[in-house]
Amino acid sequence: MRNGKLCVGIIGLQGYGGTYFASLSTLPWAEITAICDKNEEVLQRNAKQHDIRLCFTDYTKMLQNKEIDVVFIATPHFLHYKMTMDALRAGKHVFCEKPLAMNRGEAEEMNAQAEAKGLLLSCHYNRRQSALVKLLKEAADRQTFGGIYAVHVKWMARYTPFMFSEDSAWRREKAKAGGGILIGRGSHMIDAVLYIMDYPGIKSVSANISSRLTGLEVDDYCMLMLRLKNGATITIECSYENNIPQYQEKIEYQIFGTKAGAYCAEENGKESVQIGYCRFPENQWVDISDQYRAEDYAEREPESIIADFMKALRGGTKPLIDGRSAAYVTSIIDAAYASAEEGREIILEECHVSEGI
């Protein structure tokens, strides 16, 4: 620490790393001490704009700085494992962009290293900070839905420009990205629904994953079904590009419970919430949506996943998203890709996957 402040180093400024300044600037007890990017022009522009003292084009040299307490990693996916392991070995806490790693094996090693060193490891699954996820999480915790027996979630887009931009061409390479939409947005939806449902035991994964529309090396569409040990099911559908007539982009959460159900959506920056139940056999609908208004949850904690992690680091508590929960998402993604490739349902226990949450 320096002057009583947690010192932060950021690796990677050309993607989401450039957005970290806003979140960290709200924390008076945190200081962005160092930044690192291989692009000298980007590095110097950010240093000048945000008044950063230390600049590096080599992250290993930044890790040698003893002032830095925590490292934020926002680089292409294939670099997450090595950079995180190097940072942990250097005694730094780590906040990594999603996905945590390219595969379950890497994710497990990262967690083992963090635990051995007594360091915090987290991942930026920021759907949890959305008003709809916070709302549905509270409703589920209150048992508003009763027993949840089915959940459908979607993040569907007609067009995603960064998949065609040369500035992010690495996203189209499987060796660098690990995959496409399943990792890019499917991972967010997996994390969100598991969080809402308080990590139910997952028995198996079945998936349909393709790039038939674009012909890219990585997937542009995914549909997967998670069978739970209690007999319930979760379906997750996502697209980067799609011939969708009715909207440009939409996020949906649909929950079916024994006491009530919900349909919540984000479309064109607007949120809608419908929660209620039907009285049988009268077919009388009872709407309780006014008990769960999205605007009431927008300002609730966590204000951001980044702020939550930093507060946990300062207070010696567990962050909302820890390395184990992020690794579990990676395990499910591995199983989904295996299911699509082999054309069969993948039993998680056959892969020696434990929830580890």
SVG drawing of the C-alpha trace seen along z (x, -y; Angstrom):
<svg xmlns="http://www.w3.org/2000/svg" viewBox="-63 -14 74 55">
<polyline fill="none" stroke="black" stroke-width="0.4" points="0.0,0.0 1.0,-3.6 -0.3,-6.4 -2.9,-4.1 -4.2,-3.3 -4.5,0.0 -2.2,-0.2 -3.6,1.1 -1.8,2.1 -3.8,2.6 -2.6,4.9 -4.3,4.3 -6.0,0.9 -7.4,1.5 -10.4,3.5 -12.3,3.5 -9.2,2.4 -9.9,-1.1 -13.2,-1.1 -11.7,-0.3 -10.6,-3.9 -14.2,-5.0 -15.0,-2.3 -11.7,-2.6 -11.9,-6.4 -14.9,-6.1 -12.8,-4.5 -10.9,-7.1 -8.8,-4.4 -7.6,-3.0 -5.0,-4.3 -4.1,-3.2 -0.4,-3.2 0.7,-1.5 -0.6,-0.6 0.7,1.7 0.0,2.1 2.2,3.2 0.9,0.2 3.0,-2.7 0.6,-5.3 -2.4,-3.9 -0.2,-3.6 0.9,-7.2 -2.5,-8.6 -4.0,-6.8 -1.2,-7.8 -1.7,-11.5 -5.4,-11.4 -5.5,-9.6 -2.3,-11.0 -0.7,-7.5 2.8,-7.5 4.2,-4.2 3.9,-2.9 5.1,0.4 5.0,2.2 6.2,5.4 3.9,6.7 6.5,8.8 8.4,5.7 5.3,4.1 4.9,7.2 8.3,6.5 7.1,3.3 6.6,3.9 4.1,1.0 1.4,2.8 -1.1,4.8 -3.6,5.9 -3.4,6.5 -6.3,6.1 -6.0,8.2 -7.9,7.2 -6.1,9.0 -7.1,11.6 -8.3,14.8 -5.3,16.9 -3.1,14.6 -5.2,14.8 -3.7,18.0 0.0,17.0 -0.5,13.4 -2.6,14.4 -0.2,17.1 2.7,14.7 0.9,12.1 0.0,14.5 3.5,15.8 4.6,12.2 2.3,11.9 -0.4,9.8 -4.2,10.2 -5.8,10.6 -9.0,9.4 -9.3,11.0 -11.6,10.3 -13.9,13.2 -13.4,16.0 -11.1,16.8 -9.2,19.3 -9.2,21.1 -10.2,24.4 -11.0,26.0 -7.4,27.3 -6.0,23.8 -8.7,22.4 -8.1,25.0 -4.3,24.2 -5.1,20.5 -7.3,21.1 -4.8,23.5 -2.0,20.9 -4.2,18.1 -5.2,20.3 -1.6,21.4 -0.5,17.8 -3.4,16.5 -4.5,14.1 -7.8,13.1 -8.8,14.1 -11.9,12.9 -13.4,12.6 -15.5,9.9 -18.9,11.6 -20.7,8.2 -24.3,9.4 -24.6,9.8 -24.5,6.0 -27.5,5.6 -30.8,4.6 -32.7,7.6 -30.3,10.1 -30.3,8.5 -34.1,8.4 -34.4,12.1 -31.8,13.1 -33.8,11.5 -37.1,12.9 -35.6,16.4 -34.0,16.0 -37.4,14.9 -39.0,18.1 -41.3,15.9 -41.1,18.6 -41.4,21.6 -39.7,24.6 -38.0,23.5 -38.3,26.3 -37.3,24.5 -35.3,21.4 -34.7,20.0 -32.2,17.2 -31.2,15.5 -28.7,12.9 -29.6,12.6 -28.0,10.0 -28.7,9.5 -25.2,7.9 -22.1,7.6 -19.6,5.2 -16.5,6.1 -16.6,9.6 -15.8,8.0 -13.4,5.3 -9.7,5.7 -8.9,4.1 -10.4,7.3 -9.5,9.8 -8.1,12.1 -11.7,12.9 -12.2,14.8 -9.3,17.1 -10.1,20.2 -6.5,20.5 -6.6,17.0 -10.3,16.7 -11.0,20.3 -14.4,19.9 -17.0,17.4 -20.5,16.5 -20.6,19.3 -17.5,17.8 -18.2,14.1 -21.8,13.9 -22.9,17.4 -20.5,17.4 -22.2,14.3 -25.6,15.9 -24.3,19.2 -22.9,17.2 -26.0,15.1 -28.5,18.0 -26.3,20.1 -26.1,17.0 -29.8,16.4 -30.5,20.1 -27.8,20.2 -25.7,22.8 -27.9,25.8 -26.2,29.1 -25.8,29.7 -26.0,33.2 -25.3,32.8 -24.8,30.5 -26.1,30.8 -25.3,28.2 -25.8,27.1 -23.0,24.7 -22.3,23.4 -21.0,20.7 -23.2,21.6 -24.3,18.0 -20.9,16.3 -18.6,19.2 -16.2,17.8 -13.6,20.1 -15.4,19.5 -19.1,20.0 -21.7,17.2 -24.7,19.2 -25.1,21.5 -27.9,23.3 -27.3,25.4 -29.3,27.2 -28.2,27.9 -30.0,30.8 -30.0,30.3 -29.7,33.0 -33.2,32.0 -34.8,32.6 -35.1,29.0 -33.6,27.6 -31.8,24.5 -31.6,23.5 -29.3,20.8 -29.3,19.3 -27.0,16.7 -26.0,15.2 -23.5,12.7 -25.2,12.5 -28.6,13.7 -31.4,13.2 -33.8,11.8 -36.6,9.7 -38.1,8.2 -35.1,6.6 -31.4,5.7 -30.4,7.1 -32.2,8.5 -31.5,10.1 -34.2,12.3 -34.7,14.1 -37.7,16.5 -38.3,18.4 -41.0,21.1 -41.8,21.9 -44.4,23.8 -45.6,20.6 -44.9,17.9 -43.1,17.1 -41.1,14.3 -40.3,12.8 -37.7,10.0 -36.0,8.4 -33.5,5.7 -34.1,4.3 -32.8,1.1 -31.7,-0.1 -35.1,0.4 -35.9,3.0 -39.2,4.7 -40.4,6.9 -43.3,9.2 -43.8,11.4 -46.9,13.1 -48.9,16.4 -52.0,18.0 -54.9,19.3 -56.1,22.6 -58.6,23.8 -60.1,20.3 -57.3,19.0 -57.0,15.9 -53.8,14.0 -52.3,12.3 -49.6,9.7 -47.0,8.9 -44.6,7.0 -44.9,3.9 -43.1,5.6 -40.0,5.9 -39.4,2.8 -36.1,2.7 -35.4,-1.0 -35.4,0.0 -32.5,2.4 -30.4,0.3 -28.5,-1.4 -28.3,1.5 -25.0,3.3 -22.9,4.3 -22.5,0.9 -19.9,2.7 -18.1,6.1 -14.8,4.1 -15.8,2.1 -17.1,5.2 -13.8,6.9 -11.8,4.0 -14.0,3.6 -13.5,7.4 -9.8,6.9 -9.8,4.0 -12.0,5.6 -10.6,9.1 -13.9,10.6 -15.0,12.9 -15.8,11.1 -19.2,11.6 -17.4,13.5 -14.4,15.6 -12.1,17.8 -13.9,21.0 -17.3,19.8 -15.6,18.5 -13.8,21.8 -17.1,23.6 -18.4,21.6 -15.4,22.6 -16.1,26.3 -19.6,26.0 -18.3,24.3 -15.8,27.1 -18.6,29.7 -20.8,27.7 -18.1,27.7 -17.5,31.4 -21.2,32.1 -21.5,30.2 -18.4,31.9 -19.4,35.4 -23.1,35.0 -24.1,36.3 -25.0,35.3 -22.0,34.8 -22.3,35.9 -20.3,33.5 -19.2,36.2 -17.7,38.1 -15.4,35.1 -14.5,35.1 -16.1,31.7 -17.2,30.7 -19.1,27.5 -16.4,26.2 -18.3,23.1"/>
</svg>
